[in-house]
Amino acid sequence: MEPIEINAGSWYLRALRADERIDDRPALADGGITDPGYVAARSAQWADESHFSWAVCVPTTAEMVAEIGVTPGPDATAAVTGWARPGEDEALAAGLASVHRFVAGALGLTVPPPRVSRPD
């Protein structure tokens, strides 16, 4: 599946990027994610439909402020997780609500309550 972009009101959700135009790696590092292959791995997971992830972004700058991930389960459920940079809880909450609707409506999966974590 190709990555799906989601409009979450004041926030914009898109696939993670690390290219000449947008580089999410500094924001990911704020979340404790420093693996140089992380963005490529997330892209491959979209392709094989094993995990879907979104960068929650400021629409005017495309700056990543949170990340949301969805892992489909074998029983028509999906685990939803997310984390936000300090002070960006509102963005995470808005993104989670939109992702829950997408997972239920577009993917037809049941979503249990999300697990939200904070970077240390």
N, C-alpha and C positions, 0 to 999 in steps of 0.2 A: 504494500500500500504506500502511496505517496503521502508525505506529511500533510496534514490538514491544518489550516490556519483557523483560529477561532477569535471572534470579536467578543470580548468580555466587558462591554461597557467602556469604562475608562482605561481598560487595559487591552493589550493585543497579545495573543498567544501564537507563537510560531515555532518551527523546528529550531533546535540549537544550531548555531553556526560558528564557524572558525575559518573565515576566508578574508579576502582583501577588502571587503566592504564592512563586514560585521564580525567581531571576534568576541564570543561569549566566555572565553577562557578566564579573563580576569574576574568576571562575576562568579563563575563556577569556583574559582579559587577562594572567593569570599565564603563560599559554602563548604569549603574543605575538599573540593574535588580538584585534584591537580594532575590526574592522569592525562598525558598528552593525547591519548587516543580516545578519550571519552566521547567527544562530539562525533567522531567517525563511528564509534560503536553504537551510539544512539541512532544515527542515521541508518545503519545496517539493521537495527532492530525494527525500525519502521518498515523496511523492505521485507523482512521475514515475518512481520506482524507478531513478534514475541514481546514487544514493549513499545509503548508510544510515549513520547515525551515532548513537553512544550517549555519554551522559555516564555515567562510572563514578562512583557515588556511595556515600557513607556511608549505610547504610540508616536509621539513627536520625535523621539530620539532613537528608538529601537533598543534602548538600554535594557538589559536583562536585570530584573529585580527579584525573580523567583523562578523555581522550576517545579513542574508537575509531571509525574510519571504514572502511567497506567500499565499494569501487567495483567493480560487476560489469563484467567484460570481455566482448568479443564472442564469445569461444571457451569459454564455460562455466567461466571462472575468475573469481576475484575478488581484487583487491588489498586488503590489510588494512594499515592504518596506525594508529599510536597515539602518544600522548604523555601524560606524567604531570607533575603538579606536583611540585616537589622533595620527596623523601622518600616518594613514593607509588608506587614501582615495583612493590610487591606487588599493589596494586589493579589496576595496568595489566596485570600478568601474569595475574591471575585473570580479568580481563575479556577479555583476548585469547583465553584458552583457551575461555571460554564462547562468544564470538563465532565462533571457528573452528568449534565444533560446530554452532552455529546456521546458519552459512553453508553448511556441508556437508550437514547434515541437512534443514533447512527449505527452503533455496534450491537445493540440489543443485549447488552450485558447488565447484570445486576451489580450494583455498586454498594458494598458495605461502607460504614463510616470511614472517612479518610484517616490515615496516620500522618500527622504533621510533625516534622522534626525541625529543629533549629540547629544551625551550625554552631559549633563550640567557639 
